Amino acid sequence: MSFLELLKDTVNKVDGAVSAMIIGTDGISVQEYALEKFVDLTDLSAEASQMIRDINLAADTLGLGEAREFSIVSDRCGILLRKINTEYYLALVIRPEGNYGKGRYILKTTVPKLEDEL
């Protein structure tokens, strides 16, 4: 299954999900899929790379070990990010009324499908 097919499948499995993307830690999007342009995905990639660095630094400073998943929930949407490997993250954008629990579960089950390809 291609990256695009996996991202489309991820979005379609989660109520309220509007887009998904594979983001490099360098801030460059590898692949993205969007039902609608709810959030500017180019901006999300760039901002996510800085958040990834900051969260990993905080986790290391606190002695928590590796940060594998984190989320941002705002008035407009939620963004869930799950680590694929040291270089890439899978992101899912969900409307405020969406199913965040299922989103987290679907990211967790999708990441192993991406690990071998990246």
Secondary structure, DSSP 8 states (H G I E B T S, - for coil): --HHHHHHHHHHHSTTEEEEEEEETTS-EEEEEESS-SS-HHHHHHHHHHHHHHHHHHHHHTT-----EEEEE-SS-EEEEEE-SSSEEEEEEE-TTS-HHHHHHHHHHHHHHHHTT-
